[in-house]
Amino acid sequence: MTQTDEYAREIEKHIPEARATVATEDGVHFTATVVSDAFEGKNLLTRHRMVNAALKDRIASGEIHALAIGRVCTSAEWQEKGGES
């Protein structure tokens, strides 16, 4: 399992029914995209906090230097924005 796959699985364990992808170009700066109906009714800041909370230990240790959150949306929002099912 790759490093990015590990981070995606951690997010999926932390956020109910999440589908996550994590990408990196240099091994310390990461971008996450997360789709979960657990985001329903939550504002963008709360959604971002949920993703950061899933990886807080790795961020605190410096293993993840920077985490950009690309898209955080519900399944319906993902479909509206043209995401794959």
MARVEXPA-918079 format. One record per atom (N, C-alpha, C, O): y, z negated, x; residue in three letters; residue number from 0; atom name. Coordinates in Angstrom, 1 decimal. Layout:
// residues N
py->Y | pz->Z | px->X | aa->ALA | i->NUM | at->CA;
...
END
This chain:
// residues 85
py->-1.2 | pz->0.0 | px->0.8 | aa->MET | i->0 | at->N;
py->0.0 | pz->0.0 | px->0.0 | aa->MET | i->0 | at->CA;
py->1.2 | pz->0.0 | px->0.9 | aa->MET | i->0 | at->C;
py->1.3 | pz->-0.8 | px->1.9 | aa->MET | i->0 | at->O;
py->2.2 | pz->0.8 | px->0.6 | aa->THR | i->1 | at->N;
py->3.4 | pz->0.9 | px->1.4 | aa->THR | i->1 | at->CA;
py->4.3 | pz->-0.2 | px->1.0 | aa->THR | i->1 | at->C;
py->4.2 | pz->-0.9 | px->0.0 | aa->THR | i->1 | at->O;
py->5.3 | pz->-0.4 | px->1.9 | aa->GLN | i->2 | at->N;
py->6.3 | pz->-1.5 | px->1.7 | aa->GLN | i->2 | at->CA;
py->7.0 | pz->-1.3 | px->0.4 | aa->GLN | i->2 | at->C;
py->7.2 | pz->-2.2 | px->-0.4 | aa->GLN | i->2 | at->O;
py->7.4 | pz->0.0 | px->0.1 | aa->THR | i->3 | at->N;
py->8.1 | pz->0.2 | px->-1.2 | aa->THR | i->3 | at->CA;
py->7.3 | pz->0.0 | px->-2.4 | aa->THR | i->3 | at->C;
py->7.7 | pz->-0.5 | px->-3.4 | aa->THR | i->3 | at->O;
py->6.0 | pz->0.3 | px->-2.3 | aa->ASP | i->4 | at->N;
py->5.0 | pz->0.0 | px->-3.4 | aa->ASP | i->4 | at->CA;
py->4.9 | pz->-1.5 | px->-3.6 | aa->ASP | i->4 | at->C;
py->4.8 | pz->-1.9 | px->-4.7 | aa->ASP | i->4 | at->O;
py->4.9 | pz->-2.2 | px->-2.5 | aa->GLU | i->5 | at->N;
py->4.8 | pz->-3.7 | px->-2.7 | aa->GLU | i->5 | at->CA;
py->6.0 | pz->-4.2 | px->-3.4 | aa->GLU | i->5 | at->C;
py->5.8 | pz->-5.1 | px->-4.3 | aa->GLU | i->5 | at->O;
py->7.2 | pz->-3.8 | px->-3.1 | aa->TYR | i->6 | at->N;
py->8.4 | pz->-4.2 | px->-3.7 | aa->TYR | i->6 | at->CA;
py->8.4 | pz->-3.8 | px->-5.2 | aa->TYR | i->6 | at->C;
py->8.8 | pz->-4.6 | px->-6.1 | aa->TYR | i->6 | at->O;
py->7.9 | pz->-2.6 | px->-5.5 | aa->ALA | i->7 | at->N;
py->7.9 | pz->-2.1 | px->-6.9 | aa->ALA | i->7 | at->CA;
py->6.9 | pz->-3.0 | px->-7.7 | aa->ALA | i->7 | at->C;
py->7.2 | pz->-3.4 | px->-8.8 | aa->ALA | i->7 | at->O;
py->5.8 | pz->-3.4 | px->-7.1 | aa->ARG | i->8 | at->N;
py->4.8 | pz->-4.2 | px->-7.8 | aa->ARG | i->8 | at->CA;
py->5.4 | pz->-5.6 | px->-8.0 | aa->ARG | i->8 | at->C;
py->5.1 | pz->-6.2 | px->-9.1 | aa->ARG | i->8 | at->O;
py->6.1 | pz->-6.1 | px->-7.1 | aa->GLU | i->9 | at->N;
py->6.8 | pz->-7.4 | px->-7.3 | aa->GLU | i->9 | at->CA;
py->7.7 | pz->-7.4 | px->-8.5 | aa->GLU | i->9 | at->C;
py->7.8 | pz->-8.3 | px->-9.3 | aa->GLU | i->9 | at->O;
py->8.5 | pz->-6.4 | px->-8.5 | aa->ILE | i->10 | at->N;
py->9.4 | pz->-6.2 | px->-9.7 | aa->ILE | i->10 | at->CA;
py->8.6 | pz->-6.1 | px->-11.0 | aa->ILE | i->10 | at->C;
py->9.0 | pz->-6.8 | px->-12.0 | aa->ILE | i->10 | at->O;
py->7.6 | pz->-5.4 | px->-11.0 | aa->GLU | i->11 | at->N;
py->6.8 | pz->-5.2 | px->-12.2 | aa->GLU | i->11 | at->CA;
py->6.1 | pz->-6.5 | px->-12.6 | aa->GLU | i->11 | at->C;
py->5.9 | pz->-6.8 | px->-13.8 | aa->GLU | i->11 | at->O;
py->5.8 | pz->-7.4 | px->-11.7 | aa->LYS | i->12 | at->N;
py->5.2 | pz->-8.7 | px->-12.0 | aa->LYS | i->12 | at->CA;
py->6.2 | pz->-9.6 | px->-12.6 | aa->LYS | i->12 | at->C;
py->5.9 | pz->-10.5 | px->-13.4 | aa->LYS | i->12 | at->O;
py->7.5 | pz->-9.5 | px->-12.1 | aa->HIS | i->13 | at->N;
py->8.5 | pz->-10.4 | px->-12.5 | aa->HIS | i->13 | at->CA;
py->9.2 | pz->-10.0 | px->-13.8 | aa->HIS | i->13 | at->C;
py->9.6 | pz->-10.9 | px->-14.6 | aa->HIS | i->13 | at->O;
py->9.3 | pz->-8.7 | px->-14.1 | aa->ILE | i->14 | at->N;
py->9.9 | pz->-8.3 | px->-15.3 | aa->ILE | i->14 | at->CA;
py->8.9 | pz->-7.8 | px->-16.3 | aa->ILE | i->14 | at->C;
py->8.1 | pz->-6.8 | px->-15.9 | aa->ILE | i->14 | at->O;
py->8.8 | pz->-8.3 | px->-17.5 | aa->PRO | i->15 | at->N;
py->7.7 | pz->-7.9 | px->-18.4 | aa->PRO | i->15 | at->CA;
py->7.7 | pz->-6.4 | px->-18.7 | aa->PRO | i->15 | at->C;
py->8.8 | pz->-5.8 | px->-18.9 | aa->PRO | i->15 | at->O;
py->6.5 | pz->-5.8 | px->-18.7 | aa->GLU | i->16 | at->N;
py->6.3 | pz->-4.4 | px->-19.0 | aa->GLU | i->16 | at->CA;
py->7.2 | pz->-3.4 | px->-18.2 | aa->GLU | i->16 | at->C;
py->7.5 | pz->-2.4 | px->-18.7 | aa->GLU | i->16 | at->O;
py->7.5 | pz->-3.8 | px->-17.0 | aa->ALA | i->17 | at->N;
py->8.4 | pz->-2.9 | px->-16.2 | aa->ALA | i->17 | at->CA;
py->7.6 | pz->-1.8 | px->-15.5 | aa->ALA | i->17 | at->C;
py->6.4 | pz->-2.0 | px->-15.1 | aa->ALA | i->17 | at->O;
py->8.2 | pz->-0.7 | px->-15.3 | aa->ARG | i->18 | at->N;
py->7.8 | pz->0.4 | px->-14.5 | aa->ARG | i->18 | at->CA;
py->8.9 | pz->0.5 | px->-13.4 | aa->ARG | i->18 | at->C;
py->10.0 | pz->0.8 | px->-13.7 | aa->ARG | i->18 | at->O;
py->8.5 | pz->0.3 | px->-12.2 | aa->ALA | i->19 | at->N;
py->9.5 | pz->0.3 | px->-11.1 | aa->ALA | i->19 | at->CA;
py->9.1 | pz->1.3 | px->-10.0 | aa->ALA | i->19 | at->C;
py->7.9 | pz->1.5 | px->-9.7 | aa->ALA | i->19 | at->O;
py->10.1 | pz->1.9 | px->-9.4 | aa->THR | i->20 | at->N;
py->10.0 | pz->2.7 | px->-8.2 | aa->THR | i->20 | at->CA;
py->11.0 | pz->2.2 | px->-7.2 | aa->THR | i->20 | at->C;
py->12.1 | pz->1.8 | px->-7.6 | aa->THR | i->20 | at->O;
py->10.6 | pz->2.1 | px->-6.0 | aa->VAL | i->21 | at->N;
py->11.5 | pz->1.7 | px->-4.9 | aa->VAL | i->21 | at->CA;
py->11.4 | pz->2.7 | px->-3.8 | aa->VAL | i->21 | at->C;
py->10.4 | pz->3.2 | px->-3.4 | aa->VAL | i->21 | at->O;
py->12.6 | pz->3.1 | px->-3.3 | aa->ALA | i->22 | at->N;
py->12.6 | pz->4.1 | px->-2.2 | aa->ALA | i->22 | at->CA;
py->13.5 | pz->3.5 | px->-1.0 | aa->ALA | i->22 | at->C;
py->14.3 | pz->2.7 | px->-1.2 | aa->ALA | i->22 | at->O;
py->13.2 | pz->4.1 | px->0.2 | aa->THR | i->23 | at->N;
py->14.0 | pz->3.7 | px->1.3 | aa->THR | i->23 | at->CA;
py->14.0 | pz->4.9 | px->2.3 | aa->THR | i->23 | at->C;
py->13.1 | pz->5.7 | px->2.3 | aa->THR | i->23 | at->O;
py->15.0 | pz->4.9 | px->3.1 | aa->GLU | i->24 | at->N;
py->15.1 | pz->6.0 | px->4.1 | aa->GLU | i->24 | at->CA;
py->15.0 | pz->5.3 | px->5.5 | aa->GLU | i->24 | at->C;
py->14.6 | pz->6.0 | px->6.5 | aa->GLU | i->24 | at->O;
py->15.3 | pz->4.0 | px->5.6 | aa->ASP | i->25 | at->N;
py->15.3 | pz->3.4 | px->6.9 | aa->ASP | i->25 | at->CA;
py->14.5 | pz->2.1 | px->7.0 | aa->ASP | i->25 | at->C;
py->14.4 | pz->1.5 | px->8.1 | aa->ASP | i->25 | at->O;
py->13.8 | pz->1.7 | px->5.9 | aa->GLY | i->26 | at->N;
py->13.0 | pz->0.5 | px->6.0 | aa->GLY | i->26 | at->CA;
py->13.7 | pz->-0.8 | px->5.8 | aa->GLY | i->26 | at->C;
py->13.1 | pz->-1.9 | px->5.8 | aa->GLY | i->26 | at->O;
py->15.0 | pz->-0.8 | px->5.6 | aa->VAL | i->27 | at->N;
py->15.8 | pz->-2.1 | px->5.4 | aa->VAL | i->27 | at->CA;
py->16.7 | pz->-1.9 | px->4.2 | aa->VAL | i->27 | at->C;
py->17.1 | pz->-2.9 | px->3.6 | aa->VAL | i->27 | at->O;
py->17.1 | pz->-0.7 | px->3.9 | aa->HIS | i->28 | at->N;
py->18.0 | pz->-0.4 | px->2.7 | aa->HIS | i->28 | at->CA;
py->17.1 | pz->0.2 | px->1.7 | aa->HIS | i->28 | at->C;
py->16.5 | pz->1.3 | px->1.9 | aa->HIS | i->28 | at->O;
py->17.1 | pz->-0.3 | px->0.5 | aa->PHE | i->29 | at->N;
py->16.2 | pz->0.1 | px->-0.6 | aa->PHE | i->29 | at->CA;
py->17.0 | pz->0.4 | px->-1.9 | aa->PHE | i->29 | at->C;
py->18.1 | pz->-0.1 | px->-2.1 | aa->PHE | i->29 | at->O;
py->16.4 | pz->1.3 | px->-2.7 | aa->THR | i->30 | at->N;
py->17.0 | pz->1.6 | px->-4.0 | aa->THR | i->30 | at->CA;
py->15.9 | pz->1.5 | px->-5.0 | aa->THR | i->30 | at->C;
py->14.8 | pz->2.0 | px->-4.8 | aa->THR | i->30 | at->O;
py->16.1 | pz->0.7 | px->-6.1 | aa->ALA | i->31 | at->N;
py->15.1 | pz->0.5 | px->-7.1 | aa->ALA | i->31 | at->CA;
py->15.6 | pz->1.1 | px->-8.4 | aa->ALA | i->31 | at->C;
py->16.7 | pz->1.1 | px->-8.8 | aa->ALA | i->31 | at->O;
py->14.6 | pz->1.7 | px->-9.1 | aa->THR | i->32 | at->N;
py->14.8 | pz->2.2 | px->-10.5 | aa->THR | i->32 | at->CA;
py->13.8 | pz->1.4 | px->-11.3 | aa->THR | i->32 | at->C;
py->12.6 | pz->1.4 | px->-11.0 | aa->THR | i->32 | at->O;
py->14.2 | pz->0.8 | px->-12.4 | aa->VAL | i->33 | at->N;
py->13.3 | pz->0.0 | px->-13.2 | aa->VAL | i->33 | at->CA;
py->13.5 | pz->0.3 | px->-14.7 | aa->VAL | i->33 | at->C;
py->14.7 | pz->0.4 | px->-15.2 | aa->VAL | i->33 | at->O;
py->12.4 | pz->0.6 | px->-15.4 | aa->VAL | i->34 | at->N;
py->12.4 | pz->0.8 | px->-16.8 | aa->VAL | i->34 | at->CA;
py->11.6 | pz->-0.3 | px->-17.5 | aa->VAL | i->34 | at->C;
py->10.4 | pz->-0.5 | px->-17.1 | aa->VAL | i->34 | at->O;
py->12.2 | pz->-1.0 | px->-18.4 | aa->SER | i->35 | at->N;
py->11.5 | pz->-2.1 | px->-19.1 | aa->SER | i->35 | at->CA;
py->12.2 | pz->-2.4 | px->-20.4 | aa->SER | i->35 | at->C;
py->13.5 | pz->-2.4 | px->-20.5 | aa->SER | i->35 | at->O;
py->11.5 | pz->-2.6 | px->-21.4 | aa->ASP | i->36 | at->N;
py->12.1 | pz->-3.0 | px->-22.7 | aa->ASP | i->36 | at->CA;
py->12.6 | pz->-4.4 | px->-22.7 | aa->ASP | i->36 | at->C;
py->13.2 | pz->-4.9 | px->-23.6 | aa->ASP | i->36 | at->O;
py->12.3 | pz->-5.2 | px->-21.6 | aa->ALA | i->37 | at->N;
py->12.8 | pz->-6.5 | px->-21.4 | aa->ALA | i->37 | at->CA;
py->14.3 | pz->-6.4 | px->-21.2 | aa->ALA | i->37 | at->C;
py->15.0 | pz->-7.5 | px->-21.3 | aa->ALA | i->37 | at->O;
py->14.9 | pz->-5.3 | px->-20.9 | aa->PHE | i->38 | at->N;
py->16.3 | pz->-5.1 | px->-20.7 | aa->PHE | i->38 | at->CA;
py->17.1 | pz->-4.9 | px->-22.1 | aa->PHE | i->38 | at->C;
py->18.3 | pz->-5.0 | px->-22.1 | aa->PHE | i->38 | at->O;
py->16.3 | pz->-4.8 | px->-23.1 | aa->GLU | i->39 | at->N;
py->16.9 | pz->-4.6 | px->-24.5 | aa->GLU | i->39 | at->CA;
py->17.9 | pz->-5.7 | px->-24.8 | aa->GLU | i->39 | at->C;
py->17.6 | pz->-6.8 | px->-24.7 | aa->GLU | i->39 | at->O;
py->19.2 | pz->-5.3 | px->-25.1 | aa->GLY | i->40 | at->N;
py->20.2 | pz->-6.2 | px->-25.5 | aa->GLY | i->40 | at->CA;
py->20.9 | pz->-6.9 | px->-24.3 | aa->GLY | i->40 | at->C;
py->21.8 | pz->-7.8 | px->-24.5 | aa->GLY | i->40 | at->O;
py->20.5 | pz->-6.6 | px->-23.1 | aa->LYS | i->41 | at->N;
py->21.1 | pz->-7.2 | px->-21.9 | aa->LYS | i->41 | at->CA;
py->22.1 | pz->-6.3 | px->-21.3 | aa->LYS | i->41 | at->C;
py->21.9 | pz->-5.1 | px->-21.2 | aa->LYS | i->41 | at->O;
py->23.2 | pz->-6.8 | px->-20.8 | aa->ASN | i->42 | at->N;
py->24.2 | pz->-6.0 | px->-20.1 | aa->ASN | i->42 | at->CA;
py->23.7 | pz->-5.6 | px->-18.7 | aa->ASN | i->42 | at->C;
py->22.7 | pz->-6.1 | px->-18.2 | aa->ASN | i->42 | at->O;
py->24.5 | pz->-4.7 | px->-18.1 | aa->LEU | i->43 | at->N;
py->24.1 | pz->-4.2 | px->-16.8 | aa->LEU | i->43 | at->CA;
py->24.0 | pz->-5.3 | px->-15.7 | aa->LEU | i->43 | at->C;
py->23.0 | pz->-5.2 | px->-14.9 | aa->LEU | i->43 | at->O;
py->24.9 | pz->-6.2 | px->-15.7 | aa->LEU | i->44 | at->N;
py->24.9 | pz->-7.3 | px->-14.7 | aa->LEU | i->44 | at->CA;
py->23.6 | pz->-8.1 | px->-14.9 | aa->LEU | i->44 | at->C;
py->23.0 | pz->-8.4 | px->-13.9 | aa->LEU | i->44 | at->O;
py->23.3 | pz->-8.5 | px->-16.1 | aa->THR | i->45 | at->N;
py->22.1 | pz->-9.3 | px->-16.3 | aa->THR | i->45 | at->CA;
py->20.8 | pz->-8.5 | px->-15.9 | aa->THR | i->45 | at->C;
py->19.9 | pz->-9.1 | px->-15.3 | aa->THR | i->45 | at->O;
py->20.8 | pz->-7.2 | px->-16.1 | aa->ARG | i->46 | at->N;
py->19.6 | pz->-6.4 | px->-15.7 | aa->ARG | i->46 | at->CA;
py->19.5 | pz->-6.4 | px->-14.2 | aa->ARG | i->46 | at->C;
py->18.4 | pz->-6.5 | px->-13.7 | aa->ARG | i->46 | at->O;
py->20.6 | pz->-6.2 | px->-13.5 | aa->HIS | i->47 | at->N;
py->20.6 | pz->-6.2 | px->-12.1 | aa->HIS | i->47 | at->CA;
py->20.2 | pz->-7.5 | px->-11.5 | aa->HIS | i->47 | at->C;
py->19.4 | pz->-7.6 | px->-10.6 | aa->HIS | i->47 | at->O;
py->20.6 | pz->-8.6 | px->-12.1 | aa->ARG | i->48 | at->N;
py->20.2 | pz->-9.9 | px->-11.7 | aa->ARG | i->48 | at->CA;
py->18.7 | pz->-10.1 | px->-11.8 | aa->ARG | i->48 | at->C;
py->18.1 | pz->-10.8 | px->-11.0 | aa->ARG | i->48 | at->O;
py->18.1 | pz->-9.6 | px->-12.9 | aa->MET | i->49 | at->N;
py->16.7 | pz->-9.7 | px->-13.1 | aa->MET | i->49 | at->CA;
py->15.9 | pz->-9.0 | px->-12.0 | aa->MET | i->49 | at->C;
py->14.9 | pz->-9.5 | px->-11.5 | aa->MET | i->49 | at->O;
py->16.4 | pz->-7.8 | px->-11.6 | aa->VAL | i->50 | at->N;
py->15.7 | pz->-7.1 | px->-10.5 | aa->VAL | i->50 | at->CA;
py->15.9 | pz->-7.8 | px->-9.2 | aa->VAL | i->50 | at->C;
py->15.0 | pz->-8.0 | px->-8.4 | aa->VAL | i->50 | at->O;
py->17.1 | pz->-8.3 | px->-8.9 | aa->ASN | i->51 | at->N;
py->17.4 | pz->-9.1 | px->-7.7 | aa->ASN | i->51 | at->CA;
py->16.5 | pz->-10.3 | px->-7.6 | aa->ASN | i->51 | at->C;
py->16.0 | pz->-10.7 | px->-6.6 | aa->ASN | i->51 | at->O;
py->16.3 | pz->-11.0 | px->-8.8 | aa->ALA | i->52 | at->N;
py->15.5 | pz->-12.2 | px->-8.8 | aa->ALA | i->52 | at->CA;
py->14.1 | pz->-11.9 | px->-8.4 | aa->ALA | i->52 | at->C;
py->13.4 | pz->-12.8 | px->-7.8 | aa->ALA | i->52 | at->O;
py->13.6 | pz->-10.8 | px->-8.8 | aa->ALA | i->53 | at->N;
py->12.2 | pz->-10.4 | px->-8.5 | aa->ALA | i->53 | at->CA;
py->12.0 | pz->-10.3 | px->-7.0 | aa->ALA | i->53 | at->C;
py->10.9 | pz->-10.5 | px->-6.5 | aa->ALA | i->53 | at->O;
py->13.0 | pz->-10.0 | px->-6.2 | aa->LEU | i->54 | at->N;
py->12.9 | pz->-9.8 | px->-4.8 | aa->LEU | i->54 | at->CA;
py->13.7 | pz->-10.8 | px->-4.0 | aa->LEU | i->54 | at->C;
py->13.9 | pz->-10.6 | px->-2.8 | aa->LEU | i->54 | at->O;
py->14.1 | pz->-11.9 | px->-4.6 | aa->LYS | i->55 | at->N;
py->15.0 | pz->-12.8 | px->-3.9 | aa->LYS | i->55 | at->CA;
py->14.5 | pz->-13.4 | px->-2.6 | aa->LYS | i->55 | at->C;
py->15.2 | pz->-13.5 | px->-1.7 | aa->LYS | i->55 | at->O;
py->13.2 | pz->-13.6 | px->-2.5 | aa->ASP | i->56 | at->N;
py->12.6 | pz->-14.2 | px->-1.3 | aa->ASP | i->56 | at->CA;
py->12.7 | pz->-13.2 | px->-0.2 | aa->ASP | i->56 | at->C;
py->13.0 | pz->-13.5 | px->1.0 | aa->ASP | i->56 | at->O;
py->12.4 | pz->-12.0 | px->-0.5 | aa->ARG | i->57 | at->N;
py->12.5 | pz->-10.9 | px->0.6 | aa->ARG | i->57 | at->CA;
py->13.9 | pz->-10.6 | px->1.0 | aa->ARG | i->57 | at->C;
py->14.2 | pz->-10.3 | px->2.1 | aa->ARG | i->57 | at->O;
py->14.8 | pz->-10.7 | px->0.1 | aa->ILE | i->58 | at->N;
py->16.3 | pz->-10.5 | px->0.4 | aa->ILE | i->58 | at->CA;
py->16.7 | pz->-11.7 | px->1.2 | aa->ILE | i->58 | at->C;
py->17.4 | pz->-11.5 | px->2.2 | aa->ILE | i->58 | at->O;
py->16.4 | pz->-12.9 | px->0.8 | aa->ALA | i->59 | at->N;
py->16.8 | pz->-14.1 | px->1.5 | aa->ALA | i->59 | at->CA;
py->16.3 | pz->-14.2 | px->3.0 | aa->ALA | i->59 | at->C;
py->17.0 | pz->-14.6 | px->3.9 | aa->ALA | i->59 | at->O;
py->15.1 | pz->-13.6 | px->3.2 | aa->SER | i->60 | at->N;
py->14.5 | pz->-13.6 | px->4.5 | aa->SER | i->60 | at->CA;
py->15.1 | pz->-12.6 | px->5.4 | aa->SER | i->60 | at->C;
py->14.9 | pz->-12.6 | px->6.6 | aa->SER | i->60 | at->O;
py->15.8 | pz->-11.6 | px->4.8 | aa->GLY | i->61 | at->N;
py->16.3 | pz->-10.5 | px->5.6 | aa->GLY | i->61 | at->CA;
py->15.4 | pz->-9.3 | px->5.7 | aa->GLY | i->61 | at->C;
py->15.8 | pz->-8.3 | px->6.3 | aa->GLY | i->61 | at->O;
py->14.2 | pz->-9.4 | px->5.1 | aa->GLU | i->62 | at->N;
py->13.3 | pz->-8.3 | px->5.1 | aa->GLU | i->62 | at->CA;
py->13.9 | pz->-7.1 | px->4.4 | aa->GLU | i->62 | at->C;
py->13.7 | pz->-6.0 | px->4.8 | aa->GLU | i->62 | at->O;
py->14.6 | pz->-7.4 | px->3.3 | aa->ILE | i->63 | at->N;
py->15.4 | pz->-6.4 | px->2.6 | aa->ILE | i->63 | at->CA;
py->16.8 | pz->-6.7 | px->2.9 | aa->ILE | i->63 | at->C;
py->17.4 | pz->-7.7 | px->2.5 | aa->ILE | i->63 | at->O;
py->17.5 | pz->-5.8 | px->3.7 | aa->HIS | i->64 | at->N;
py->18.9 | pz->-6.0 | px->4.0 | aa->HIS | i->64 | at->CA;
py->19.8 | pz->-5.7 | px->2.9 | aa->HIS | i->64 | at->C;
py->20.8 | pz->-6.3 | px->2.7 | aa->HIS | i->64 | at->O;
py->19.5 | pz->-4.6 | px->2.2 | aa->ALA | i->65 | at->N;
py->20.3 | pz->-4.2 | px->1.1 | aa->ALA | i->65 | at->CA;
py->19.5 | pz->-3.6 | px->0.0 | aa->ALA | i->65 | at->C;
py->18.5 | pz->-2.8 | px->0.2 | aa->ALA | i->65 | at->O;
py->19.8 | pz->-4.0 | px->-1.3 | aa->LEU | i->66 | at->N;
py->19.0 | pz->-3.4 | px->-2.4 | aa->LEU | i->66 | at->CA;
py->20.0 | pz->-2.8 | px->-3.4 | aa->LEU | i->66 | at->C;
py->20.8 | pz->-3.5 | px->-4.0 | aa->LEU | i->66 | at->O;
py->20.0 | pz->-1.5 | px->-3.5 | aa->ALA | i->67 | at->N;
py->20.8 | pz->-0.8 | px->-4.5 | aa->ALA | i->67 | at->CA;
py->19.9 | pz->-0.6 | px->-5.7 | aa->ALA | i->67 | at->C;
py->18.8 | pz->-0.3 | px->-5.6 | aa->ALA | i->67 | at->O;
py->20.5 | pz->-0.8 | px->-6.9 | aa->ILE | i->68 | at->N;
py->19.8 | pz->-0.6 | px->-8.1 | aa->ILE | i->68 | at->CA;
py->20.3 | pz->0.6 | px->-8.8 | aa->ILE | i->68 | at->C;
py->21.4 | pz->0.7 | px->-9.3 | aa->ILE | i->68 | at->O;
py->19.4 | pz->1.7 | px->-8.7 | aa->GLY | i->69 | at->N;
py->19.8 | pz->3.0 | px->-9.2 | aa->GLY | i->69 | at->CA;
py->20.0 | pz->3.0 | px->-10.7 | aa->GLY | i->69 | at->C;
py->21.1 | pz->3.2 | px->-11.2 | aa->GLY | i->69 | at->O;
py->18.9 | pz->2.8 | px->-11.4 | aa->ARG | i->70 | at->N;
py->18.9 | pz->2.8 | px->-12.8 | aa->ARG | i->70 | at->CA;
py->18.0 | pz->1.6 | px->-13.3 | aa->ARG | i->70 | at->C;
py->16.9 | pz->1.4 | px->-12.8 | aa->ARG | i->70 | at->O;
py->18.6 | pz->0.9 | px->-14.3 | aa->VAL | i->71 | at->N;
py->17.8 | pz->-0.1 | px->-15.0 | aa->VAL | i->71 | at->CA;
py->18.0 | pz->0.2 | px->-16.5 | aa->VAL | i->71 | at->C;
py->19.1 | pz->0.1 | px->-17.0 | aa->VAL | i->71 | at->O;
py->16.9 | pz->0.5 | px->-17.2 | aa->CYS | i->72 | at->N;
py->17.1 | pz->0.9 | px->-18.5 | aa->CYS | i->72 | at->CA;
py->15.8 | pz->0.6 | px->-19.3 | aa->CYS | i->72 | at->C;
py->14.8 | pz->0.3 | px->-18.8 | aa->CYS | i->72 | at->O;
py->16.0 | pz->0.6 | px->-20.7 | aa->THR | i->73 | at->N;
py->14.9 | pz->0.4 | px->-21.6 | aa->THR | i->73 | at->CA;
py->14.1 | pz->1.8 | px->-21.6 | aa->THR | i->73 | at->C;
py->14.6 | pz->2.8 | px->-21.1 | aa->THR | i->73 | at->O;
py->13.0 | pz->1.8 | px->-22.2 | aa->SER | i->74 | at->N;
py->12.2 | pz->3.0 | px->-22.4 | aa->SER | i->74 | at->CA;
py->13.0 | pz->4.1 | px->-23.1 | aa->SER | i->74 | at->C;
py->13.0 | pz->5.2 | px->-22.8 | aa->SER | i->74 | at->O;
py->13.6 | pz->3.6 | px->-24.2 | aa->ALA | i->75 | at->N;
py->14.4 | pz->4.6 | px->-25.0 | aa->ALA | i->75 | at->CA;
py->15.6 | pz->5.1 | px->-24.2 | aa->ALA | i->75 | at->C;
py->15.9 | pz->6.3 | px->-24.3 | aa->ALA | i->75 | at->O;
py->16.3 | pz->4.3 | px->-23.5 | aa->GLU | i->76 | at->N;
py->17.4 | pz->4.8 | px->-22.7 | aa->GLU | i->76 | at->CA;
py->16.9 | pz->5.8 | px->-21.6 | aa->GLU | i->76 | at->C;
py->17.6 | pz->6.8 | px->-21.3 | aa->GLU | i->76 | at->O;
py->15.7 | pz->5.5 | px->-21.0 | aa->TRP | i->77 | at->N;
py->15.2 | pz->6.3 | px->-20.0 | aa->TRP | i->77 | at->CA;
py->14.9 | pz->7.7 | px->-20.6 | aa->TRP | i->77 | at->C;
py->15.2 | pz->8.8 | px->-20.0 | aa->TRP | i->77 | at->O;
py->14.3 | pz->7.8 | px->-21.8 | aa->GLN | i->78 | at->N;
py->14.0 | pz->9.0 | px->-22.5 | aa->GLN | i->78 | at->CA;
py->15.3 | pz->9.8 | px->-22.8 | aa->GLN | i->78 | at->C;
py->15.4 | pz->11.0 | px->-22.6 | aa->GLN | i->78 | at->O;
py->16.3 | pz->9.1 | px->-23.3 | aa->GLU | i->79 | at->N;
py->17.6 | pz->9.7 | px->-23.6 | aa->GLU | i->79 | at->CA;
py->18.3 | pz->10.3 | px->-22.4 | aa->GLU | i->79 | at->C;
py->19.0 | pz->11.3 | px->-22.5 | aa->GLU | i->79 | at->O;
py->18.1 | pz->9.7 | px->-21.2 | aa->LYS | i->80 | at->N;
py->18.7 | pz->10.2 | px->-20.0 | aa->LYS | i->80 | at->CA;
py->17.8 | pz->11.2 | px->-19.3 | aa->LYS | i->80 | at->C;
py->18.1 | pz->11.7 | px->-18.2 | aa->LYS | i->80 | at->O;
py->16.7 | pz->11.6 | px->-20.0 | aa->GLY | i->81 | at->N;
py->15.9 | pz->12.7 | px->-19.4 | aa->GLY | i->81 | at->CA;
py->14.8 | pz->12.2 | px->-18.4 | aa->GLY | i->81 | at->C;
py->14.3 | pz->13.0 | px->-17.7 | aa->GLY | i->81 | at->O;
py->14.5 | pz->10.9 | px->-18.4 | aa->GLY | i->82 | at->N;
py->13.5 | pz->10.4 | px->-17.5 | aa->GLY | i->82 | at->CA;
py->12.1 | pz->10.9 | px->-18.0 | aa->GLY | i->82 | at->C;
py->11.9 | pz->11.2 | px->-19.2 | aa->GLY | i->82 | at->O;
py->11.2 | pz->10.8 | px->-17.1 | aa->GLU | i->83 | at->N;
py->9.8 | pz->11.2 | px->-17.4 | aa->GLU | i->83 | at->CA;
py->9.1 | pz->10.1 | px->-18.2 | aa->GLU | i->83 | at->C;
py->9.5 | pz->8.9 | px->-18.1 | aa->GLU | i->83 | at->O;
py->8.2 | pz->10.4 | px->-19.1 | aa->SER | i->84 | at->N;
py->7.5 | pz->9.4 | px->-19.9 | aa->SER | i->84 | at->CA;
py->6.4 | pz->8.7 | px->-19.1 | aa->SER | i->84 | at->C;
py->5.8 | pz->7.8 | px->-19.7 | aa->SER | i->84 | at->O;
END
